[in-house]
Amino acid sequence: MAKTKGGNPVIGTVNCFSPGCEETASVHQIATGSREGELYTRCPECKANQSTGRPFQKYLVENADFREGYEHLSVKPEVKETEPDEIVETERTETETDEVDQVTEKSGSGLLGAGLLVIGGLLAVIVGVKK
């Protein structure tokens, strides 16, 4: 298996995602140290990319073509087929319709009552001022 300067073998390949680069980059896994297990790429044009950020690591895991013996690193995203939401029409029962009407009547009469109180108060003030 091909090894790089650092001694980590090529475990797969991935299209380089650097803007304007159309090369195929080799994928490697860090074998020792505090970053053990992390993946990185080596592109012939762009050189090494050892980003430890989640988006980069996720991209490699989901997009790299891993060699035999390293397939366990690959986590292909599941494509879930969904059906459009169904629209279910229901009819209101007579009791529900009556309850809605009662609430509407109550809230309507509440506003009417409040309006009458305000008008009555204004009239009282106007009549009280004229005397």
N, C-alpha and C positions, 0 to 999 in steps of 0.2 A: 504494500500500500504506500502511495506517495506521501512523503512527509515534507513539511515546510521548514523554514529556518528555525522556527521555534520547536520543531519536533512533533507537532500535533498533526496526525494524519488527516488526509482529505476524507471527509465522511459523507460528502454530498456536493451538489451543485445547485446554483440558483441564478436567475437572471439578475445582473447588477441593476440596482434601482437608482443609481446616481443619475441626475439629470443629464441627458445627452449620451449616456453610455449604453452600448448595446452588447457588451461582453457578457460572458458567463463567468461567474465568480465561483471559486471553490469554497465549500463550507467546512469549518474546522470546529473542534470542541476543545476548550481549555482543559488540560488534564490534571494540573496541580495548582496549588495556591488558593488564595481567597476567592478567586473567580472560577474555581473548578466547576466544570459542567456547562459554563456559558458558551454560546456559539459566536463565531465571528466569520467574516468572509475575507477572501483575498482575491481581488480582481486584478487581471494583468494590466489594466489601464489605470484604475483608481487606487490600487494598492489595498492595504488592510483596512477593514472597518471593524473595530472592536467595541462598538457601542453596547452598553449594558442596559440601555433603556428598554422598558417593557414592549413598546411598539416594535422596535427592531428585533428583539428576541422572538416575539409573536410572529412577525413577518417570516422569519427564517423557519420556524417550526411549521408554519402553515403552507409555505411555498417551496421549500427546498425539496429536491429529489435526493433522498438519502440512499446511500449505498447499502448493500446487503450487510446485515448485522447491526445497522443503525436505524432501521425502520421504526423502532420503538420511540424515537425522538419526534417522529412526525405525528402531528395532530391535525388532521384535515378537518376543516370546519364542516359541521353537519348542515346540509341543505334540507330545510324542512319545508315540505310542500303544505301550503295552507289553502283552505277554501275561503272564498269571500264570506263575510259575516252574513248570516241569514237575518232577514227582517221578519220578525214575528209580529203579526198584528193580533191584538186582543180586543175583545169587546168589553165594555164596561158593564158590570151588572147594574141592576136597578138601584141597589143599595149604594154602590159607589157613585153613581150619577147623582142620587139624592144628596149624598154627603158633599160632593163638589158644589152643588147648587147652594146648599146651606152655608158653606164657607164663603162663597161668593156673595151671598146676600148679607152675611154678617159683616164682611169687610167693607162692602158697599155702604151699609147703614152706619158703620163706624165712621167712615169718612164724612158722610152726610151730617151725622150728629156733630162731629168736630167742626165742620164748616158752619153749621147753624150757631154753635156756641161762639165762634169768632165773630160772626156777623152780629149776633146779639150783644156781645161785649162792645163792639164798635158803636152800635146804636146807643147803648147805655152811656158811653163816654160822650158821644155827640149831644145827646139830649141833656146830660148832666152839665155840659159846658154852656149850653144855651141858657140855662136857668140862672 
